[in-house]
Amino acid sequence: MKADTCSAALHTQYMNKHVRIASDDDEPRQSQARKLAAVRNALTYEFPTGDIDQILSETEVGYRE
């Protein structure tokens, strides 16, 4: 799986999880709207990504040190 495809799949899982949490909550709709706004805001940030095999390899090396 390419990094872009993996990233898109993780993004979809993240959104589905948090939308489900917000919609299952018994709190008033105003609170749900606030939660969804927070998730949408978080998704506007960009973080560096790279090849998943390289990232996992570097992480493994870090645990050994």
PyMOL commands that set and color helices and strands:
alter all, ss='L'
color gray80, all
select helices_A, chain A and resi 3-24+29-42+52-64
alter helices_A, ss='H'
color red, helices_A
deselect
rebuild
show_as cartoon
